[in-house]
Amino acid sequence: MSLAFLILAHRSPAQVEQLFWSLHHRDDCFVLHFDRRAPAALHALGEQLAARHPNVRLLPARRIVWGGPAMVDVQIAAMEAALAADARWTHFLNLTGQDFPLQRREAMMARLPARRSYLSWFDPFATEAPWRNARERVDRLHLPWPWLQALLGLPGIGHRLKTLFGWRNRLPAVPVWRRRPPDFFRIYGGANHVVLAREAAAYLSSDPAARRIRRWLRHSAHADELVFQSVLLNSPLAASLENTSLREIDFPAHAPHPRIFTSADLPRLTGSPALIARKFDPAADARVLETLQSRLA
């Protein structure tokens, strides 16, 4: 049995390297993607790791627009690369450069039955759902083009365009027009943190029904928080899913980002049954990562 890991990152080469070595095992498969705008040192690290380790695949660098479909595209490409590279792994785990494992490899594998997948989900349109703008996310046809994002970031003209089209504090979308709800699948939302059985990764990447759902959701806002849930819960694999991401995350209600863990959180982290925690920043507290690293030795 072995595992497949995807590491997505756009900054902090030293932190990404620490994460890689905390996970690395020669029998596992690793796929790396570093944003095109990432520091040169991060891209050099990826090339070095791919050149020296036959179990590492480096995806071509793409520019990831926040909230856009490229985040899903890269993760699907990573699944395809891992499936083609190694026939042994049973589960695919997606990580960011600010994640860190809480369990040793053997403990991870012991927690993962061969055909079971783990991801969080909810009905985004329910009154108790954590999203306040679910309809806005899926009914509007969003325009996550890199050139448009660059234009909107220009001083003066960018602010005027956002005001004119109502795009302030939101992703750009076709004004006024709304899409009809899909009639061939039910929409689910959740976090973009998954542990997928190999069968689920293969279904997501290649099944025609999965591709059809992915196409419909492509122009939704933050499609990475919709696609995995909507595809798999509308698939024959739905009964093999568990509603947990196996992550330790502190995400305050309606906050834009998870809270950064520090050494004060070590009792919570060391006592957690989760496989992975996020997020960490050595600039805020490097000792918490050193302590967690020592537990994996």
C-alpha positions in Angstrom: 0.0 0.0 0.0 1.2 3.5 -0.7 -0.2 7.1 -0.9 -0.2 9.9 -3.5 0.3 13.5 -2.4 -0.3 16.7 -4.2 1.5 19.8 -2.9 0.2 23.1 -4.2 2.2 26.2 -3.2 2.9 29.8 -4.3 5.4 31.0 -1.6 7.8 30.0 1.1 10.3 27.5 -0.5 11.8 26.5 2.9 8.4 25.7 4.4 7.4 23.7 1.3 10.7 21.7 1.5 10.1 21.0 5.1 6.6 19.7 4.3 7.9 17.5 1.5 10.5 15.8 3.7 8.1 15.4 6.5 6.0 13.3 4.1 8.5 11.7 1.8 8.8 8.0 1.4 10.2 6.3 -1.7 7.1 4.1 -2.1 4.7 7.0 -2.3 3.9 9.3 -5.2 4.3 13.1 -5.1 2.9 15.6 -7.5 4.0 19.2 -7.2 2.5 22.4 -8.6 3.9 25.8 -7.9 2.1 28.9 -9.2 3.7 30.6 -12.1 4.1 33.8 -10.1 5.9 32.0 -7.2 9.5 32.9 -6.3 12.2 31.5 -8.5 13.6 29.6 -5.5 10.3 27.6 -5.2 10.4 26.6 -8.9 14.1 25.7 -8.5 13.1 23.5 -5.6 10.5 21.7 -7.6 12.9 21.0 -10.5 15.5 19.7 -8.1 13.1 17.3 -6.3 11.7 16.0 -9.6 15.2 15.5 -11.0 16.5 13.6 -8.0 13.5 11.5 -7.0 11.7 9.2 -9.5 8.5 9.3 -7.4 8.1 13.0 -7.9 6.2 14.6 -10.7 6.3 18.4 -11.3 3.3 19.9 -13.2 3.8 22.7 -15.6 3.4 26.0 -13.7 0.1 27.8 -14.2 -1.2 31.0 -12.9 -3.9 30.3 -10.3 -6.6 33.0 -10.1 -8.2 33.1 -6.7 -11.7 31.6 -6.9 -11.2 30.5 -10.5 -11.3 27.1 -12.2 -7.6 26.7 -12.5 -7.4 25.4 -8.9 -9.7 22.5 -9.9 -7.9 22.0 -13.3 -4.5 21.6 -11.5 -5.8 19.1 -9.0 -7.4 17.0 -11.7 -4.2 17.1 -13.7 -2.4 16.0 -10.5 -4.7 13.0 -10.1 -4.1 12.1 -13.8 -0.3 12.3 -13.3 -0.4 10.2 -10.1 -2.6 7.6 -11.7 -0.3 7.3 -14.7 2.9 7.3 -12.6 2.2 4.6 -10.0 -0.4 1.8 -9.9 0.2 1.1 -6.2 -1.2 4.0 -4.3 -4.6 3.7 -2.7 -5.4 7.3 -1.6 -4.8 10.8 -3.0 -4.3 13.7 -0.5 -4.2 17.3 -1.6 -2.1 19.7 0.5 -1.1 23.3 0.3 2.4 24.6 1.2 1.1 25.7 4.6 -0.1 22.2 5.6 1.7 19.8 7.9 1.1 16.1 8.8 0.0 15.2 12.3 0.5 11.4 11.9 3.3 9.1 10.7 2.8 7.4 7.4 2.0 4.1 8.9 -0.8 5.6 11.0 -2.2 7.4 8.0 -2.4 4.2 6.0 -3.9 2.3 8.9 -6.8 4.9 8.9 -7.6 4.6 5.2 -9.6 1.6 4.0 -8.8 0.8 0.4 -12.0 2.1 -1.3 -13.1 4.8 1.2 -12.9 8.5 0.5 -13.1 11.5 2.9 -14.3 15.0 2.1 -16.6 17.4 3.9 -19.9 18.4 2.3 -23.2 20.2 3.0 -26.2 21.6 1.1 -25.1 25.1 0.2 -28.7 26.3 -0.1 -29.9 25.1 3.3 -30.7 27.8 5.8 -28.0 26.6 8.2 -25.3 26.4 5.5 -22.1 28.3 6.3 -22.2 30.1 2.9 -24.2 33.3 2.9 -23.8 33.7 -0.9 -24.4 30.3 -2.3 -26.8 31.4 -5.1 -24.3 34.1 -6.1 -21.6 31.5 -6.4 -23.4 29.2 -8.7 -26.1 31.2 -10.6 -23.7 33.9 -11.9 -21.4 33.1 -14.8 -18.0 34.2 -13.4 -15.1 35.4 -15.5 -11.9 34.3 -13.8 -9.6 35.3 -16.7 -6.0 36.2 -15.6 -5.9 39.2 -17.9 -9.2 40.5 -16.5 -7.9 40.1 -12.9 -4.7 42.0 -13.9 -6.9 44.8 -15.4 -9.0 45.1 -12.3 -5.8 45.4 -10.2 -4.7 48.5 -12.0 -5.0 51.7 -10.0 -7.8 53.9 -11.1 -9.3 52.0 -13.9 -9.6 48.8 -12.0 -11.5 50.5 -9.2 -13.9 52.2 -11.7 -14.6 48.9 -13.5 -15.4 47.1 -10.3 -17.7 49.9 -9.2 -19.4 50.0 -12.7 -20.1 46.3 -12.9 -20.7 45.6 -9.2 -17.6 43.6 -8.8 -16.3 45.2 -5.6 -15.4 42.5 -3.0 -16.5 39.7 -5.4 -15.3 37.8 -8.4 -16.2 39.4 -11.8 -19.2 37.9 -13.4 -21.5 38.6 -16.4 -23.8 41.4 -15.2 -27.5 40.8 -14.5 -27.7 37.4 -16.2 -28.3 34.3 -14.1 -28.0 30.7 -15.0 -30.7 28.2 -14.4 -30.0 25.5 -11.8 -28.7 22.3 -13.4 -31.3 19.5 -13.9 -28.8 16.6 -14.2 -27.1 16.8 -10.8 -27.5 18.2 -7.3 -25.0 20.8 -6.1 -23.0 20.2 -2.9 -20.4 22.4 -1.3 -17.5 21.8 1.1 -13.9 22.4 1.7 -11.2 21.8 -0.9 -9.4 19.3 1.4 -9.8 15.7 0.4 -8.5 12.2 0.9 -9.7 10.3 -2.1 -9.6 6.6 -2.8 -7.9 5.7 -6.1 -11.2 4.8 -7.6 -12.7 8.2 -6.7 -9.7 10.0 -8.2 -10.0 8.0 -11.4 -13.7 8.8 -11.6 -13.2 12.5 -11.1 -10.6 12.8 -13.7 -12.0 10.6 -16.5 -15.7 9.6 -16.2 -17.9 11.4 -18.7 -20.6 12.2 -16.1 -17.9 13.7 -13.9 -16.6 15.8 -16.8 -20.1 17.1 -17.5 -20.6 18.3 -14.0 -17.1 19.8 -14.0 -18.0 21.8 -17.1 -21.2 23.2 -15.6 -19.4 24.2 -12.4 -16.4 25.7 -14.2 -17.7 29.2 -14.1 -19.0 29.1 -10.6 -17.2 31.1 -8.0 -14.7 29.0 -6.0 -15.4 25.9 -8.0 -12.8 24.0 -6.0 -15.3 24.0 -3.1 -18.0 22.6 -5.3 -16.6 20.1 -7.8 -15.3 17.2 -5.7 -18.5 17.1 -3.6 -20.9 17.6 -6.5 -19.3 15.0 -8.7 -18.8 12.3 -6.1 -22.1 12.6 -4.3 -23.9 12.3 -7.6 -21.9 9.3 -8.6 -22.0 5.5 -8.0 -19.3 6.0 -5.4 -21.5 8.1 -3.1 -21.9 5.3 -0.6 -18.1 5.1 -0.1 -17.8 8.7 1.1 -17.4 9.9 4.6 -18.2 13.5 5.6 -14.9 14.5 7.0 -11.7 15.9 5.5 -9.5 14.4 8.1 -8.0 17.8 8.6 -7.4 19.9 11.7 -8.3 23.5 10.7 -9.4 26.5 12.8 -11.7 28.5 10.4 -13.6 31.2 12.3 -17.1 31.8 11.0 -17.2 34.2 8.0 -13.4 34.7 8.2 -11.6 34.9 4.8 -8.8 32.5 5.9 -8.1 29.8 8.5 -6.3 30.9 11.7 -2.5 30.3 11.8 -1.6 27.6 14.3 1.1 28.4 16.9 2.8 26.6 19.7 -0.1 27.5 22.0 -2.1 25.1 19.8 0.2 22.1 20.3 -2.1 20.3 22.8 -4.9 20.5 20.2 -2.6 19.4 17.4 -0.9 16.6 19.1 -4.2 15.2 20.5 -6.0 15.5 17.1 -7.0 12.3 15.2 -6.7 14.3 12.0 -4.1 13.3 9.4 -3.1 16.9 8.3 -3.3 20.3 9.9 -3.4 23.8 8.4 -2.3 26.4 8.4 1.2 27.3 9.5 3.6 30.2 9.0 7.2 30.0 10.3 7.3 33.8 10.3 4.6 33.7 13.0 5.8 30.6 14.8 8.5 28.2 13.6 8.7 26.2 16.8 5.3 24.6 16.3 6.5 23.0 13.1 9.7 21.9 14.7 7.8 20.2 17.4 5.4 18.5 15.1 8.4 17.4 12.9 10.1 15.8 15.9 7.0 13.6 16.6 7.2 12.1 13.1 10.7 10.9 13.5 
